[in-house]
Amino acid sequence: MQNKLLLLIVGLLSFSTWIDFISILTYVGYELALSPMGVALVTISMLAPKAIFAKVFIAIIKRYSAKKILLISTAIRIVCTFSLIWVESLPLLLVILLIRSFTIGFLQPVTVKQAKSSIAQLGSNFASSLNMINTLSKIVAPAVGGVIGIYLGESAVFILSAILGLTACSAIHYLPEQQPIQPRETQSPTEQIRESADDLKRILTLLGVAIVIINGVSAMFTNMLPYVFNFYDVPKIAFSLAITASALAGICCNLYILKQSPSVSSFPVKVIFQAWMAIAISLSALVASLTYPAFSVYVICVCFFLVSLFRTYYEVYLSTYIYSLDTELSVKFTTIRQSLASYAGIGITLLAAVSLTNYSPIFFMLSITCSSILLAIIWRLNCRQLINTL
């Protein structure tokens, strides 16, 4: 029962995060009429807190109960969302979005801490359920927010987002109390090895490199494709069909994992490498097809399906491994994972924006995907000597 309640809360908050995403960008683009740099600052303000405050998240979550953090962060988030209705200047908007994004940054690691305190064993089913919620929220919520924004205005979207947050706050009261993480007096030999400084550094290094490349490249393609499709005269329907194929692949993969319920107790080197290579190769095929608009629509849909399929596969297995660790390490890994993904999204998107002024889209994107393939092979070779330890 507790896991269902927690998933409901995560679902409400995830939906709330994404339902006003399009409305915020629409608001700054049309109502505030910001320059491209202003829009870029708004986008970065929604990513930066999760990137730069990882240590702050870890320290707060370690000291206070998950329920209390979830309740307070959600309440502050509601106030910030509701206040967007009256914002009319860029500096004030950036401040509110920074505070709002900071509170959103607690959601993933706090969910892990709360779940491990109330659910006997977190496995692939829980990880797959969370991934499914996030996938559906990313697809459905912006569409719902967009429709509401067209007919009722952005203010109505912000109000609905705040109402979803209030509903989540009400549900949070029914979660069981969980005490702050306390240092353990005794550990088994396996735990001592796993949590030693050297091994932790190795795992974080391997994990960090994989997250930065996989998430960064995926984010870059998602942000660049509308521009690239227009540059190469790819039909507009291609992007919509690609998003639909991506959502379908994510749902199918999650349903398959829920049915199989695989167990992941060691660092998933093989899964990460397979997903990394599959994503890079699929994106390379997508880029190569852009010079043939008549066939590119079909190739794009297939490539998006494969990218989403392997991305979901990688995300769920990695989450399941993180959940297999003790609570303190699970929270730490989840927070660092979130931080690195945000850094990667910001960095590689800015790199793409600068590079496109000097190079053709195909040259730049193929350079990125080929480099990703080479890095994946180097990463796998470096993992070989660490598999027994991890």
FENHUDA-V994419 format. One record per pair of residues at least 12 apart in sequence whose C-alpha atoms are under 8 Angstrom apart, sorted by the first residue. I is the first residue (numbers start at 0). J is the second residue. D is the distance in whole Angstrom. If there is no record, write none. Layout:
i->I j->J d->D
i->I j->J d->D
This chain:
i->1 j->117 d->7
i->1 j->118 d->7
i->1 j->174 d->7
i->2 j->114 d->7
i->2 j->117 d->7
i->2 j->118 d->6
i->4 j->170 d->7
i->4 j->174 d->8
i->5 j->110 d->8
i->5 j->114 d->7
i->5 j->174 d->8
i->6 j->128 d->8
i->6 j->129 d->7
i->8 j->167 d->5
i->8 j->170 d->7
i->8 j->171 d->7
i->9 j->106 d->8
i->9 j->110 d->8
i->9 j->129 d->8
i->9 j->132 d->8
i->10 j->132 d->6
i->10 j->133 d->8
i->10 j->136 d->8
i->11 j->163 d->6
i->11 j->164 d->7
i->11 j->166 d->8
i->11 j->167 d->6
i->12 j->163 d->7
i->12 j->164 d->6
i->12 j->167 d->7
i->13 j->132 d->8
i->13 j->133 d->6
i->13 j->136 d->6
i->14 j->133 d->8
i->14 j->136 d->5
i->14 j->137 d->8
i->14 j->140 d->6
i->14 j->163 d->8
i->15 j->140 d->8
i->15 j->160 d->5
i->15 j->161 d->7
i->15 j->163 d->6
i->15 j->164 d->7
i->16 j->103 d->8
i->16 j->160 d->8
i->17 j->136 d->6
i->17 j->137 d->6
i->17 j->140 d->6
i->17 j->141 d->6
i->18 j->136 d->8
i->18 j->140 d->4
i->18 j->141 d->5
i->18 j->142 d->8
i->18 j->143 d->7
i->18 j->144 d->5
i->18 j->145 d->8
i->18 j->156 d->7
i->18 j->160 d->7
i->19 j->140 d->8
i->19 j->141 d->7
i->19 j->144 d->6
i->19 j->156 d->6
i->19 j->157 d->6
i->19 j->160 d->7
i->20 j->141 d->7
i->20 j->144 d->8
i->21 j->141 d->6
i->21 j->144 d->7
i->21 j->145 d->6
i->22 j->144 d->7
i->22 j->145 d->7
i->22 j->148 d->7
i->22 j->153 d->6
i->22 j->156 d->7
i->23 j->153 d->8
i->24 j->38 d->7
i->24 j->41 d->8
i->26 j->153 d->7
i->31 j->87 d->7
i->31 j->88 d->7
i->31 j->89 d->8
i->37 j->89 d->8
i->40 j->93 d->8
i->41 j->93 d->6
i->41 j->96 d->8
i->43 j->345 d->7
i->44 j->93 d->6
i->44 j->96 d->6
i->44 j->97 d->5
i->44 j->100 d->7
i->45 j->96 d->6
i->45 j->97 d->6
i->45 j->100 d->5
i->46 j->100 d->7
i->46 j->341 d->6
i->46 j->342 d->8
i->46 j->345 d->7
i->47 j->97 d->8
i->47 j->100 d->8
i->47 j->341 d->7
i->47 j->342 d->7
i->47 j->345 d->8
i->48 j->97 d->6
i->48 j->100 d->6
i->48 j->101 d->5
i->48 j->104 d->7
i->49 j->100 d->7
i->49 j->101 d->6
i->49 j->104 d->5
i->49 j->337 d->7
i->49 j->338 d->5
i->49 j->341 d->6
i->50 j->337 d->7
i->50 j->338 d->4
i->50 j->339 d->6
i->50 j->340 d->8
i->50 j->341 d->5
i->50 j->342 d->5
i->51 j->338 d->7
i->52 j->101 d->8
i->52 j->338 d->8
i->53 j->334 d->6
i->53 j->335 d->6
i->53 j->338 d->6
i->56 j->104 d->8
i->56 j->105 d->6
i->56 j->334 d->7
i->57 j->330 d->7
i->57 j->331 d->6
i->57 j->334 d->7
i->60 j->108 d->8
i->60 j->109 d->7
i->60 j->179 d->8
i->60 j->330 d->8
i->61 j->179 d->6
i->61 j->180 d->6
i->61 j->327 d->7
i->62 j->179 d->5
i->62 j->180 d->7
i->63 j->178 d->7
i->63 j->179 d->5
i->64 j->176 d->7
i->64 j->177 d->5
i->64 j->178 d->5
i->64 j->179 d->5
i->65 j->109 d->6
i->65 j->110 d->8
i->65 j->112 d->6
i->65 j->113 d->6
i->65 j->176 d->8
i->65 j->177 d->6
i->65 j->178 d->8
i->65 j->179 d->8
i->66 j->113 d->7
i->66 j->171 d->7
i->66 j->172 d->8
i->66 j->174 d->7
i->66 j->175 d->8
i->66 j->176 d->6
i->66 j->177 d->7
i->68 j->105 d->8
i->68 j->109 d->7
i->69 j->105 d->7
i->69 j->106 d->7
i->69 j->109 d->7
i->69 j->171 d->8
i->70 j->168 d->6
i->70 j->171 d->7
i->70 j->172 d->8
i->72 j->102 d->5
i->72 j->103 d->7
i->72 j->105 d->7
i->73 j->102 d->7
i->73 j->103 d->8
i->73 j->164 d->7
i->73 j->167 d->8
i->73 j->168 d->7
i->74 j->164 d->8
i->74 j->165 d->8
i->74 j->168 d->7
i->75 j->99 d->7
i->75 j->102 d->7
i->76 j->98 d->8
i->76 j->99 d->5
i->76 j->102 d->6
i->76 j->103 d->7
i->76 j->164 d->8
i->77 j->160 d->8
i->77 j->161 d->5
i->77 j->164 d->6
i->77 j->165 d->7
i->78 j->161 d->8
i->79 j->95 d->6
i->79 j->96 d->7
i->79 j->98 d->7
i->79 j->99 d->6
i->80 j->99 d->7
i->80 j->157 d->6
i->80 j->158 d->8
i->80 j->160 d->7
i->80 j->161 d->6
i->81 j->157 d->6
i->81 j->158 d->6
i->81 j->161 d->6
i->83 j->95 d->8
i->83 j->154 d->8
i->83 j->157 d->7
i->84 j->153 d->8
i->84 j->154 d->5
i->84 j->157 d->7
i->107 j->333 d->7
i->107 j->334 d->7
i->108 j->329 d->8
i->108 j->330 d->5
i->108 j->331 d->8
i->108 j->333 d->6
i->108 j->334 d->6
i->109 j->330 d->7
i->111 j->322 d->7
i->111 j->326 d->8
i->111 j->329 d->7
i->111 j->330 d->6
i->111 j->333 d->8
i->112 j->326 d->6
i->112 j->327 d->8
i->112 j->329 d->8
i->112 j->330 d->6
i->113 j->177 d->7
i->115 j->322 d->8
i->115 j->326 d->7
i->116 j->177 d->6
i->117 j->175 d->7
i->121 j->319 d->7
i->121 j->322 d->6
i->121 j->323 d->7
i->122 j->260 d->8
i->122 j->261 d->8
i->122 j->262 d->7
i->122 j->263 d->8
i->122 j->319 d->5
i->122 j->322 d->7
i->122 j->323 d->7
i->123 j->256 d->7
i->123 j->257 d->7
i->123 j->260 d->6
i->123 j->261 d->6
i->123 j->262 d->7
i->123 j->263 d->8
i->123 j->315 d->7
i->123 j->316 d->7
i->123 j->318 d->8
i->123 j->319 d->5
i->124 j->256 d->7
i->124 j->257 d->5
i->124 j->260 d->6
i->126 j->315 d->5
i->126 j->316 d->8
i->126 j->318 d->6
i->126 j->319 d->6
i->127 j->253 d->5
i->127 j->254 d->8
i->127 j->256 d->7
i->127 j->257 d->6
i->127 j->315 d->6
i->128 j->253 d->7
i->128 j->257 d->8
i->130 j->253 d->7
i->130 j->311 d->7
i->130 j->314 d->8
i->130 j->315 d->7
i->131 j->249 d->7
i->131 j->250 d->6
i->131 j->253 d->6
i->134 j->246 d->7
i->134 j->249 d->7
i->134 j->250 d->8
i->135 j->246 d->7
i->138 j->246 d->7
i->144 j->156 d->6
i->180 j->326 d->8
i->180 j->327 d->7
i->193 j->389 d->7
i->198 j->388 d->7
i->198 j->389 d->7
i->202 j->389 d->7
i->203 j->332 d->8
i->205 j->378 d->7
i->205 j->382 d->8
i->206 j->336 d->8
i->207 j->336 d->7
i->207 j->339 d->7
i->209 j->271 d->8
i->209 j->275 d->8
i->209 j->375 d->8
i->209 j->378 d->8
i->210 j->336 d->7
i->210 j->339 d->7
i->210 j->340 d->6
i->211 j->339 d->6
i->211 j->340 d->6
i->211 j->342 d->8
i->211 j->343 d->5
i->212 j->343 d->7
i->212 j->371 d->7
i->213 j->275 d->6
i->213 j->278 d->8
i->214 j->340 d->6
i->214 j->343 d->7
i->214 j->344 d->7
i->215 j->340 d->7
i->215 j->343 d->4
i->215 j->344 d->5
i->215 j->346 d->8
i->215 j->347 d->6
i->215 j->348 d->8
i->216 j->344 d->8
i->216 j->347 d->7
i->216 j->367 d->7
i->216 j->368 d->8
i->218 j->344 d->5
i->218 j->347 d->8
i->218 j->348 d->7
i->219 j->344 d->7
i->219 j->347 d->6
i->219 j->348 d->5
i->219 j->351 d->7
i->222 j->348 d->7
i->223 j->348 d->8
i->223 j->351 d->8
i->224 j->238 d->8
i->225 j->238 d->7
i->227 j->360 d->7
i->228 j->289 d->8
i->231 j->289 d->6
i->231 j->290 d->7
i->231 j->292 d->7
i->232 j->292 d->7
i->233 j->289 d->7
i->233 j->292 d->5
i->233 j->295 d->7
i->233 j->296 d->7
i->234 j->292 d->8
i->234 j->296 d->7
i->237 j->296 d->5
i->237 j->299 d->7
i->237 j->300 d->7
i->240 j->300 d->6
i->241 j->299 d->6
i->241 j->300 d->5
i->241 j->301 d->8
i->241 j->303 d->6
i->241 j->304 d->7
i->242 j->303 d->7
i->244 j->300 d->6
i->244 j->301 d->7
i->244 j->303 d->6
i->244 j->304 d->5
i->245 j->300 d->8
i->245 j->303 d->5
i->245 j->304 d->5
i->245 j->305 d->8
i->245 j->306 d->7
i->245 j->307 d->5
i->245 j->308 d->8
i->246 j->304 d->8
i->246 j->307 d->7
i->247 j->304 d->7
i->248 j->304 d->5
i->248 j->305 d->7
i->248 j->307 d->6
i->248 j->308 d->5
i->249 j->307 d->6
i->249 j->308 d->6
i->249 j->311 d->6
i->251 j->308 d->8
i->252 j->308 d->6
i->252 j->311 d->7
i->252 j->312 d->7
i->253 j->311 d->7
i->253 j->312 d->8
i->262 j->319 d->8
i->263 j->316 d->7
i->263 j->319 d->6
i->263 j->320 d->5
i->263 j->323 d->7
i->264 j->319 d->8
i->264 j->320 d->6
i->264 j->323 d->6
i->265 j->320 d->6
i->265 j->389 d->6
i->266 j->317 d->8
i->266 j->320 d->6
i->266 j->386 d->8
i->266 j->389 d->6
i->267 j->316 d->7
i->267 j->317 d->7
i->267 j->320 d->7
i->268 j->379 d->8
i->268 j->382 d->7
i->268 j->386 d->8
i->270 j->312 d->8
i->270 j->313 d->6
i->270 j->316 d->7
i->271 j->313 d->6
i->271 j->317 d->8
i->272 j->375 d->7
i->272 j->379 d->7
i->274 j->309 d->5
i->274 j->310 d->6
i->274 j->312 d->7
i->274 j->313 d->6
i->275 j->309 d->8
i->275 j->372 d->8
i->275 j->375 d->7
i->276 j->372 d->6
i->276 j->375 d->7
i->277 j->305 d->8
i->277 j->306 d->7
i->277 j->309 d->7
i->278 j->305 d->7
i->278 j->306 d->5
i->278 j->309 d->7
i->278 j->310 d->7
i->279 j->368 d->5
i->279 j->369 d->7
i->279 j->371 d->6
i->279 j->372 d->6
i->280 j->368 d->7
i->280 j->372 d->7
i->281 j->302 d->5
i->281 j->303 d->8
i->281 j->305 d->7
i->281 j->306 d->6
i->282 j->302 d->7
i->282 j->306 d->8
i->282 j->368 d->7
i->283 j->364 d->8
i->283 j->365 d->6
i->283 j->368 d->6
i->283 j->369 d->7
i->284 j->298 d->8
i->284 j->302 d->7
i->285 j->298 d->6
i->285 j->299 d->6
i->285 j->302 d->6
i->286 j->361 d->6
i->286 j->364 d->7
i->286 j->365 d->7
i->287 j->361 d->7
i->287 j->365 d->8
i->289 j->361 d->8
i->321 j->333 d->7
i->351 j->363 d->8
